[in-house]
Amino acid sequence: MNPLPEHPDFLWRTPEPKRSYDVVIVGAGGHGLATAHYLAKNHGITDVAVLEKGWLAGGNMARNTTIIRSNYLWDESAGIYEHALKLWEGLEDDLGYPILFSQRGVLNLAHSLQDVRDSVRRVEANVLNGVDAEWLTPDEVKKVCPIVNTSQEIRYPVLGATYQPRAGIAKHDYVAWGFARRADEAGIDLIQDCEVTGFTTDGDRVTGVRTTRGDIVAGKVALCAAGHTSVLTDMLGFRVPIQSHPLQALVSELLEPVHPTVVMSNAVHVYVSQAHKGELVMGAGIDSYNGYGQRGAFHIIERQMAAAVELFPVFARAHLLRTWGGIVDVTPDASPIVGRTPYSNLYLNCGWGTGGFKATPGVGWCMAHTIAHDEPHPYNAPFTLDRFVTGALVDEHGAAAVAH
């Protein structure tokens, strides 16, 4: 068994920002830190600063529910998420740091005939793309997860499920600390408590970043700020087609291990896994209103818990321990934006909605390639900003209908 990691204060330096860097990354969450790591590892670029307005990985990286999977419908989505999953499978060795990656599988339940049709279609698409995927009958669902209520007498009976055995969960904090540790060892500066307040530009180039800790000259700039991306692009005078919403989740008190996998349901709108320590981790859909508050409405939590009890009667007497919220950035086609912008040296990574954590190593790899070569990696080439002008959308609303 891997030892527990050191306290994060001892894992990286706390440098003062230099006056200039070859690359400045805005946002020290999972995507920003992974981008920094792969810039150093894959491209030898280490004159890099990662700026974080709060504390390292204190935004969505600290507030997600850690599910990792790649069973998306369209070729473009399956490509980048499967690339990420393959990186997840070797990430602990790459980082030299425990991340508690547990490939316990993910079940996506079907509750209607249309669910069944859509699910079987997705399984067939996954198989064609080399993604491990299976269609399970209710009896087979019960064998994978014995505590799921598969009675046909309930309001939303389980008619079957898709199953991805290689999917699972990881410890989100450890993932961030592992990437941060490797980036710091490469000489990259991780600068916390450093909010971006503006930019300096010259024609179609961004020449620098204005921050609460002084101005920084930048050769290239990458925005990896999730829900706050539109705040930054407004400073630069161009708009991105994203909306920011609160997204809530909760954990129960610690329980004995009873839940062997991850179960997701769009119809009753909940997903449930059991963390390594024993707490149940539950999530649901986003709040309908726009906002930057890291909390949400009580009715979302109430419905989420009711849905969980319907699927898992064994949890009826479990006690709620705490709830929290993050800020998700949602595009019109429920797919991310990763690539170039109207500024020649500015790169954008946003719009992941509820799917950002699982993509962490994959998008870091692709974003680093895009920055280093000034052209997209094949895996992120379909996710350009201009697809909203050309109409080449990658509509993943079906795969992302429940927050995950």
N, C-alpha and C positions, 0 to 999 in steps of 0.2 A: 504494500500500500504506500502511496506517495506521502511524504511528510507534508504537514501543513506549511503554507508559505510564511515567509518572514513578514513582519509588520511592514506595510507599504512605505513608511517613512524612510526605510533603509534601502529601498530598491532603486531609487533614482536621485539625481542631484536636484537642487532647487536654484538654478542659475539666474543671474540677472540677464535680461534680454540684451543681445548685441544690437548694434545700430543697423546691421544689414545681414541678410541671409540669402542664399540662392533660392530657397523655397520656404514659404511661410504657409503653414496649415492652420486654418481657423477651426477650432473644435478638437478637444482632447478626449473624445469619446472613443468607442471601439473602432470606428471607421478612420478617424484621424490618426489614431495610434498605429493601426494596422498599415495605413498608407506610409507613415514614417518608417516603420520597420522594413517594409518591402522596398522603399526607396533606397535604404542602406543595403539590405541584403541582396536584392536583385540588380541594382543599378549603381551601387557605389556612391550614391548621393547622400552626404551626411551633413552638409552645411544647411541644416533644416531647423526651423523652430515650429513647435506645436503650441498654439496659444489657446488658453482656456479661461473663460471669464470667471469661473468658479473654481471648484477643485476637480482634479483629474478624474474623468469618467463619472462625474456626479450628475450628469443629465440622464438621457434615456438609457445609457449603458447601465446605470445603477437601478433603473426602474422597469426593466423589461422582465419577461417571464421565461427567458432562456431556452426556448424551443428551437431546435435545429432540424431542418428537413429540406428536401429538394424536389418534392413531388408536385411541381407546378405544371400547368397545362401546356403552355406554348413553348416552342423550341428555344426561344430567346431567354425566357425565364429559367427553364430547366438547365440551360447551358451555364449561366452564372451561378445559380444556386448549387448545382452539382459540382462545379469547380470549387465552390466554397466548402461543400461537404467533404470532398477529397482532401482539402487542406486541413479541415477540422480533424480528420482521422490521423494526421501526422503532426498536429500543432503542438502537442505537449513536448514531443522530441525537438521540434524546431525551436520552441521558446526556452526549452530547458526548465520548464516550470509547470507545476500541476494545475490543470484546469478542470479536473473532474468531469471529463467528457464521457457521458454514459449513453451508449447506443442501445437504448431500451425500446426503440420503435415508436411510431406514431400511428394511431388509428383516427381516421376521419369518418364519422358515422353518417349513414344515409337513413333518412326517416320518411321518404316518400318515393313514389315511382320516378319522379323527375330527379330526385337526389341520386337514385340508383343509376339512371341513364348517364347523368353527368359524371358520376364517380367512375363508372366502368370506362367511359370515354377517356377520363384522365389517366386511369391505369394503363390503357392501351397506348396513349401518347407517351407516358413515362417509359414504358417498355421499349418503344421505338427509339427513345432518346438515351437508352442505356441506364435509366434510373430504376433502382429496385422498387417494384410496386406490385401489390397483389390485391385482388378483390376477395373479401372474406364474407361468408354467410354468417347469419346471427350465431349459429352454434360455434363457428370458428372464432368469431369475436369473443365469445364467452371463454374459449380456451386461452386466448391471448390475455384477456383481462377479466378474470372471473367475477369481479365486483360490479361490472356494468349490468344495469337492469335491461335484460333483453326480452322481457315479457311483451307479448303482443297486445296486452290490454291497457297499456298506458297511452297518454295523449299523443306522444310522438314515438311510436314503436321503432326499434332498431331493425331495419331491413337488410343491413349489411354494412360494410365499411371498407374503405381503402386502407392499406397497411404498408408502411415503409419500414422495414426492419432496421435499416442502417441509421434512421433518424434517432433523435434523442434530446438530451439537455446537457448543458455545461454550467460551470459556476462563473457567472458573469464578471464578478469582481476579479477573480483570479485571471480570467482572460485579459482584462484590461491591464492588470499589473504585470502580466507576462510580456505583453507587447511593449508596455512602457519601459520595463527593465531592459529589454533587448535594444530598443531605440536609444535609451540613455547610454548603454554600453558602446553603441556605435558613435557616440559623440553628438547626438541630436539633443537640442535643448527643449525640455518640457517646461513651459512657463505658465504657472497657475496664477489665478487672481489677476488676469490680464485681459480685460474686455476690449474688443474692437469697437471704436467709436466712429471710424470713418476710413476713407482711403484717399490716396493721392493718385492721380492719373495723368497721362500724357498721350493724348490721342486715343488710340485703341489699346493702350497698355496701362496696366495698373503698376505704378512705380513704388508704392509703399502702403503700409497699414498704420493707421493712427490708433493708439491704444491708451488705456489708462496708465500704462507704464512707459509712455513715450512713443515717438514715431519710429517705425522700423522700415528700412528700405528692403524691397523684395524683388528678386528676379522673376519668381513665379509665385502665384497665390492659389491655394486650394481651399474651397469652402466646404467644410464637413460639419455643419452646424445643425443638421436635422430640422426641427420645428422652427428654429429662428433664422433659417436661410433667407426667407423673404425680407426680413429686417435688414440683412446685410446687402442683398441685391438692390433694395430700395435706395441704399446709400450710393450705389453705383449707377442708378438711373435706369435699370432694366428690371422687368418683372418676370417671375417664374410662376407657372401654373400650379401652385400648391396651396392647400389650405391646412392650417394647423388646428388640431383638435386635442382636447384632453383625452387620455386613455387610462382607464383604471384597472387595477388588479388587487388581489388580496392573498394573504396567507392565513392558514389556520394555526392553532397550537400544534406542538410536536405530537406526532402519532407514531405508533408502531408501523413498520413497512407493510402496507396492504395494497398499494397501487403500483403494479409492475411496469407500466408503460405510460404513454401520453395519450389522452383521449380528447378529441375535438368534435364539436357539433355545431354546425351552422344553424340548424333549425331551432334548437333551444338556446343557442348562442352562448356557449361556454366552452372552455377547455380546462383540463385538470391534469396536473402531474404531481408527483410527490418528490420533494427535494431530498438531497442526501441526508440532511439532518432529521427529516421526518415530517416537516410541515407540508400541507397541501398547498399548491400554488395554483390559483385560479384567475382566469382572465375572461373578458367578454368584449363587446363591441365598443367603439369609440362613442364619446358623448357627441350629440348632434350639433352642438354649437361650436363656433370657432373661439379659440382662446389660447393663452399661454400659461394658464394656471396649472400647477402640478397637483391638482386634485380635481374631483369631478362631482357629479350629482349622485345623491344617495340611491335614487331609483335604479340606476344602472347596477349598483352593488346588490340591491335587493333582488332584481331579476336574475342576476348571475348566480346568486346563492340558491334561488328557487330552482333554476335549471340544473345546477349541480346535484341537488338533492333528488331531483327526478331521475337523473341518470345513475346516481350512486346513493341509494337509500341508506347504505352503511354509514354515510357521512352526516346523517340527520342530526346527530347530537354533538358533532364537532363544534368547537368554539372558534369564533373569528379572533385572530390575533391582531392584525393591522391591515390597513388598506393604503394605497398610494396611487399617484398618478404620474404620467409622463406626458410629453407633447409629441404627437405624431404629425408628420407632414404627408398629406395625401394628394396625389395627382389625379387628373380626370380618368386615367386608364389603370390606376392602382399599380403602376410600375414605376421604378425609380428614374431619376435623371442623373446620368453619370457621363461627364465629358466636357467638351469645350463650351465657351460662352461667347458673347459678342466682343469681349476683350481677348486679345490674342494670347495673353499669358495668364488668364484666369480660368480655373477649372472648378466644376460644380459636381457635388455629390449630395443628392437630397431626394425627397419624395419616396422614401422606402415605406412610408406608412407604418404598418404593424410588422413588417418583415425584416427590419434592419439587422437585428442581432445575428440571425442565422447566416446572413451574408458577410459578416465581418471580415474573415480572412480573404474571401473571394474578391470583394469590392476593394479591399486594401491593395491586393495584388494588381487588380486592373487599374485602379486609380494611380498607383505608382508608375505603371507602364505608360499611362496616358500623359502624366506629367513629364516623365523622363524623355519620351519620344515625341511629344506634342501631337500624338494621334491616338485614337482609342485602341485598346486591346480588343480582339475579336469578340470577347464575351460582353463587353460593355458598349460595343459599337451600335447595337440596336436602341440603346437607351439615351439617345441624343435629345437635347432640348428642342431641336427643330422638328422633331416628329409631330409636335402639336401644330405645326404649320403644314407639313407635308401630308399628315393624316396616317402615317405609318405607326399606328398605336399598337401597344402590346397589352391587350385588355385582360388583366388578371383578377377582375372583381370576383369571379367564382372561387379562385384559390385563396383570396385574401378577405373573404367575407367575414370571417371571424378573426378577431385580433389574435396574433400569434407571434 
